[in-house]
């Protein structure tokens, strides 16, 4: 008897269609539209015909070379990301090593992980209000604590100084995200073959040696994911600087996302400038992601692949030579 073959591939297309449609309407189209208006003269709250500029890259060159506010926003964004990511990844790695150490066998790990991850699920507005109260001037918990400890003689307006304001914003970002990074790294460690750790322990390797010789190399892909997602999130930093300090003092905490928002929805409604700034940040994120992929690639695997390719070419050349002589 002949059996009718059932094609299941069509069901995959059917179930994927709603997502693809929603993505095309709400993500792909806005991205393409933003890319296009970056080359136009589109501005103003009242719609009017738009035209491609005589110099299509005028908006981009104006931002990069003639707009100090945009350059300052970019430098602020990079500085705030570096100040929060370095301690974030260091603490996340230390906590990962602590939680996954088989010799310590930490009890109650679930409760610890929940407490450490909790800042990530608190809304940005709540955190902004919390830290505004903590660093209130002249009467606030931080000023009172520092005066009690004798570290300061008089109340300090931390949020009016550029350096301390940036430090507080970076600390908030670090505090919000280190738990999330830790959870990802712990999940990566749990995916490593336990036989590697058992063999190292039998050979007498210390916990430090196991971490640096087995755990970290095995986490290369997870670390790459963490770096890229953190870098993209850092370039898009908006909510905490906006809600906490409104970019102050003296634009010291103004980020590129805040600059783009201000260009598009405040003042002259320069949609073309905002779109151009968005595309510049998109290109920067793409270049940095490619650089991270290159720097963190598996060099041994790449070297082996290159040698295999050369051997295959040599074999093909030898085969062609044999055919020629025959």
Long-range contacts (C-beta under 8 A, 24 or more apart in sequence): 34-275, 34-278, 34-279, 35-275, 35-279, 36-275, 37-271, 37-272, 37-275, 38-272, 38-275, 38-276, 38-278, 38-279, 39-272, 40-272, 41-272, 42-271, 42-272, 42-275, 43-268, 43-269, 43-270, 43-271, 43-272, 43-273, 44-268, 44-269, 45-269, 59-272, 59-273, 59-275, 59-276, 60-276, 60-279, 60-280, 62-273, 62-276, 63-273, 63-276, 63-277, 63-280, 64-280, 69-251, 69-254, 69-259, 70-256, 70-259, 70-277, 72-251, 72-254, 73-251, 73-254, 73-255, 73-256, 73-258, 73-259, 74-256, 76-166, 76-251, 76-252, 76-253, 76-254, 76-255, 77-234, 77-235, 77-237, 77-255, 77-256, 77-257, 78-234, 79-166, 80-166, 80-169, 80-170, 80-173, 80-234, 80-237, 80-241, 80-253, 80-255, 81-173, 81-230, 81-231, 81-234, 81-235, 81-237, 83-166, 83-167, 83-170, 83-174, 84-170, 84-171, 84-173, 84-174, 84-177, 84-234, 85-174, 85-230, 85-231, 85-234, 87-174, 87-178, 88-173, 88-174, 88-177, 88-178, 88-181, 88-230, 89-181, 89-226, 89-230, 91-174, 91-178, 91-182, 92-178, 92-181, 92-182, 92-185, 93-185, 95-178, 95-182, 96-182, 96-185, 96-186, 96-189, 96-215, 97-207, 97-211, 97-215, 99-182, 99-186, 100-186, 100-189, 100-190, 100-215, 101-207, 102-197, 102-201, 103-207, 113-179, 113-182, 113-183, 113-186, 116-178, 116-179, 116-182, 117-179, 117-180, 117-182, 117-183, 118-179, 119-175, 119-176, 119-179, 120-176, 120-177, 120-179, 120-180, 122-176, 124-239, 124-240, 124-243, 125-239, 125-243, 127-172, 127-176, 127-240, 127-244, 128-239, 128-240, 128-243, 128-244, 131-168, 131-172, 131-244, 132-159, 132-244, 135-159, 135-168, 159-245, 159-248, 159-249, 160-249, 161-249, 162-249, 162-250, 162-252, 165-245, 165-248, 165-249, 165-252, 165-253, 166-252, 166-253, 168-244, 169-240, 169-241, 169-244, 169-245, 169-253, 172-240, 172-244, 173-234, 173-237, 173-240, 176-240, 177-230, 177-233, 181-226, 181-230, 184-222, 184-225, 184-226, 185-219, 185-222, 185-223, 185-226, 187-222, 188-218, 188-219, 188-221, 188-222, 189-215, 189-218, 189-219, 192-218, 192-219, 220-296, 220-298, 223-296, 224-292, 224-293, 224-296, 227-292, 227-296, 228-289, 228-292, 231-285, 231-288, 231-289, 231-292, 232-285, 232-289, 235-281, 235-284, 235-285, 236-281, 256-281
